[in-house]
């Protein structure tokens, strides 16, 4: 029996997203934890905003009907300050001192800016030439003018940034129902891996994949469980997989090819792994494997740094965003860019090339593109998507790219 052909990027992504449903609702009492989460259901205002008429100026609360003549004089009657409202009825012919954000006292229906009036003893003299026409509602923020009680504030699927959190809490919601953040177990494999901060011996490399992938996971909003490093040993790899516990996603890096020292596929099989696909027609990242293990989703990423990085951005990030409850914007936005230099294709595989976007919308491919190159992971904000079957693309050509605009995520 022939092994199945590697999937295209689009087919593999469709297979990944077909397995992903948003995680259950979690009532989040900590605003810091809710920041960046996704709303799990529609939320409506529990009361109006503002709850009562408030002043939008420092000045004087008045009855508009009392402002007759060129310079009316009103009796000064108390003060309404923010947090200390004047609850007594403002009598006809009177004015009350009022601060920005303070409640307009009963009986008043307009506010005169303080620069348009002058206090002389017990009387307030108003300059209507300066104030202009004063009608009910002048410099007043009406009750419910921003949000009415019961109004939809945000729909399910809304991303909660600072403004969204302020709106929800300000309209009476606490705690906030959000989709639970994915728990991701991260396992690095390989005898050659040395811990961070160590001086690697000959033939060893620092275990940077775990650091990089953990940063990518946290950037999306996942909770990371680092399972550490396991050597190229089947039994040790099986044992390490068992440490994933109740993770929603298991992410391994390295050991997924077919060499004598690659044990991840066999270890997963020992624990009942159900593969969905095993290869993608992609450079870098062809050995990418995806499936399910005991209810958790699993990505077995290649061990070369660029391969792990690219496959995360193409497939893992969209999966996590779906688990978080995002309904759109699962992948980085696609755009057309002009090549500043020629690039090569990868035969029967799509070629993903790291590049830098110029202000003019041109793409400058990084000089290092090898899958094992750490240099190729720094200083780029584009992933150029060179289709399978392309021999070479000359400078000046228009190509499709994923724009890794991290400032917008």
N, C-alpha and C positions, 0 to 999 in steps of 0.2 A: 504494500500500500504506500502510495506516495504521500509525503508530508504536504499539508495544505500550503498553498501559496501565501506569501506574506500579504497582509492587508495594506491597502493604501492608507494614507494619513486620514482621509475623510471617513473611510469605512471603519478604521480602528476607533476614531473618536465617536462615531455613531454607536459602536458596540459598547464603548465605555459609558456613554451617557444613558444608554438603554438600561444599564444596571443601577443607575443612581436615582434615588428619590430623596427629597429633603428629610433631614433628621427630625425627630419628634420635637414638639414644643417644650420649651424650658422657660419657667418664670424666673426672670433675671432681676434680682433686687439691687445689684450693684451697677450704677451707671457706667463705671469704667469697663465692666465686663460687657455691658450691652453695646458700648461704642464699637461700631464696625460689624455688629451682628445683623441679622435679617429678620424682619418682623414676621411672626408666624401666622397672624390673623389680622383682619381689619380692626382698627381701633378708632372709636368715636369719642368726641369730646364729652367729658362728664359734666362740664359746666361751660358757660359762655366765657369768651375772652374778648375784651375785658368783662368782668362780672358786673360792673356798674359803669356809669359815665365817669370818665376821668379827664383831667386837664392835660393838654399837651404843651402847656406853657407855664412858666412862672408868672403870676399876675393876680388877677382879681376875678372871683366868680360873681356874676351879676344875673339879673333878669333882663333880657334883651328889651322887653317892653318898657323898662324904666329909662332907657337911653334916649331921651328927647331933649331938644335944644342943642346948641353948639357945644357947650361944655357942662354936661350934667354933673351934679354933685350928689354923691350917695353916702349914706351913713355907713361907717365901717362896723362890721358885725362879725367878729370872730375870725378864725383861721382853720383851713383844711390842709393838713400836711400829709405827705405820703406815710401811710401806716397809722395816722392819727386823724381820721376823718371828722369833719364837723357834721354832727348828726342832727342838729337843730334846724328847723325850717328857716331858710333865709327870707326875712320879711320883705315886702315890697319897698322899694326905695333904698335898699341896702346892698353892700358889697362885702364879700369875705375874702381875705387873703388866701391864696391857693398856690400850691407848689406843683411842679411838673409831676404827673403820675398820681396826684392826690384825687380822691373822690370829689366830684362836683356835689356840693351840699343840696339837700332837698329844696326845691323852689327855684334854684338857679338853673339857667339853661345856656349860658354863654360864659366865655372867659375873655377878659381884657388883658393884653400883654402889659407887663409892669412898666415898660417904657412909654406906654400910651396913657398913663395915668399919674397923678401926683397926689400924695397924701398931705393934707393940711389939717393938722389936729385930728378931730374926729370925723372929718369928711374926706372923701375921695373925689377928686376932680378929674374927669375923663376928657381927653382931647379926641373928639370924634373925627377931626380932620386927619389926625395921625392914624387912628384906629381903623378908619374906613367904615363901611356898612357893617353893623353888628347884628346878626340874626341868630335865632336859636341854633345851637350847634357850633357857634364860632369858637375855634380852638378847643373843641370838646371831642374826645374819642368816645364814641357812643358804645354803650353796652352791647356786646355781641357783634360789633362791627368787624372784628377779626375772625372770630369763630363763634358759631351758635351752638348751644347745647345740643348734643346728639349728632353734630356734623361729623362726617368722615374726616379724620385727621390724616391717616396714612393707610394704604392698602397692604394686605399681606404681600410679602416679597419686597417691601421697601428696605433699602439699605439705611442703617441708622448712623448717620454722621452727627456732628455736634448740633446742627440746627434741628434735625429730626428729633434728637433726644430732648432738646429744650422744649420743642412743641409738645411732645407726648407728656413729659413730666409737668409742664406748665398747664396742661389741660386735664390734670388729675390722675394720670396713670402711674402706678407704682405697685408692684413690680411690672416689668415689661415682658410680654410673651414673645420670645425669639426662638428660632431654630437652634437647637443645641450645636455647639461647635464640634467638628469631627475630632475624634481621638485617633492619632496616627502613630503607630509603632514603627520605628526606623531602625533597621538592622544593616550594618556594614559587614561585608565578608571579604576575606582575603588574608593569607599569611603575610603579604607584603605590607599590610597597613600598620603604621606606627601612630601612637596617640598624639593629640595636639600638644605642642610645646616640647616634644621630645626631639632628640637629634637622631634622625633615622640612620640605621646601619646600611651598608651597601646592599642594594637590591630592595630596600624598603622605601615607602613614601608616606608622607603625613596623611592621615585619614581626613581629607578635606571634603569628601562627598557628604559625609554626615553633617558637617558644619554648614555646607552650602544648602543641602536639602532641608535642614531644620530651619534655616533662614527663609527659604522659599515657603515652607509650610506655615510658619508664623506670619509671613507676609499675607498669605491668603486668609488666615484666621483660624488655623487648626491648632489643636493642643498636641504637643510633641512628647512622645515617650521614646527616649533614646535607649535602644537595647544594646548599644555598644558594638564592639567588634567581635566577630567570630572567625576563627581560622578556617582553612580549607580542609574541613573534616566533616564527613556526613553526619555522624552521631551528634557532634557538637552543634551543627547547624540545626538539626531537628530539635534539640533541646532549646536552642535559642529562639526558634519559632514559637515554642510553647510560652515564652515570656511575653508574647504580645497581649495576652489576657483578653480584655473586653474591647480591644481597639476596633474602631469602625473600618480602618484601613491599615493594612500592613504594607510597608514600603521596604524592599530590600534593594541593595545595590551591590553589584558584582556577583560572580559565580553563576551566571545564568546562561553562559555559552555551552559548548559541547566538549570542552577540554577535560582532561583527566582530573583536574583540580577544581572543576566547577560542580558544586554539589547542591545548589539552591533548588533546581528543578526536582532532583531526586528527594530532597528533604521535604519539599512541599507535597510531593506525591505521597510520601509516607504518612502525611497527616491529612490526606483526603482532598487535596487541592483539585478543584474543577476548573480547568483552563477554558477561557473564552477565546483567546488568541495567543499565539506564541511568537509571532514575528510581524514586523511592520516593514514595508518597502521604503526604508528611510535610512538616510545617512546624515548624521550619526544616530545610532539607536536601534539598529535592525533587530537585535535579540529581545527587545521589550516583550514581556509576558504579562498577561492580565487574566484574572479569574477570581474565583471565590474560595475561601477556606473557612469552614465552620461559621458561616454567616458574615464573615468580614470580607471586604474587597481586598484584593492583593495586586500590587504592581511589583514585578521583579524587574528592576532597572539595570541596564548595563553598568559595568564598573568604571569605564572611562569617564572622566569628569564632564566633558562636553556632551557625551551621550546621555548621561544622567540628567544634566541640566536641560537639554533640549527636550527630552521625552517628558520631563516634569512639566515644562511650559506648554507642550502640545496636548498632553493627556491628563496628567495628574491635577493640574490647576483647574481645568474645566470640571472635572469630577468633584473636587472639593467645593467649588462654588455652587454646584448643584446640591450637594449635601447640606451646604449652609443655607439653602433656600433661595438662592438667586434664580430668577426666572429668565433673565436675559443677561447679556454681557458675560457669558461663561468663558469665552476665549478673548484673547487680546484682539483689538480691532484690526481689521485688515485694510491695507491701503496700497496704492500703486506708487512705486518709487523709481527713479531713474538711476541706473548703475553708473557710478563714476569709474569703474574698472571692470574688466571682463571677469566672469566667474565660470567655473566648470560645473557640468552636470554630474550625476552619479549613475549613469547607465540606466538600469531597470529600477533604480530607487530614486525617490525624491531626495533632493539635497537641500538641507537647511543650513544656511550660511549666516554667521553672525556679522552684523554690519552697523555702522554709525549713521544716523540720520543728520543731514546738514539742514540749516535753516531754509535752503532753497528746495527742500524735498528730494534731495539726491541721497543715494546710499553709497557709503564708502566701506567696502568689505574689509574686515580685519585681515591682516596679513597671515595670521595663524588660524588655521581651520582644522587642525588635526583633532581627533576625538580625545586624545590624551592631553591636550594642551590647556593648562590653566589660564594662560595668557588670553586665549580666545573667549574666556568668560567675563572679561573685564572691559569696560569702555564701549559697550554696544547698547543700542536700544531698538534694533531691528533683527528679526529673523526672516531672512529672505527665503521664499519658498520656490525653489527651482524644480519644475515638474519632472517626474520620471520620463526617461526617454530623451532628455535634453543633453546634447553633446557639450555645448558651450554657449554662453550668452555674452555677446559683445558689449563693451562699454556704450552707454547711451540708450540701451534698451530699457523698456519699462517692465518691471517685474512686480509680482505680488509679495507683500511682506506683512508679517505680524508686527505691530507697533507696540513695543513693551514700554508703554507710557506709565511708569510706576507712580508718578505723581497723581494720576487720576484714579488709583485703586485704593 
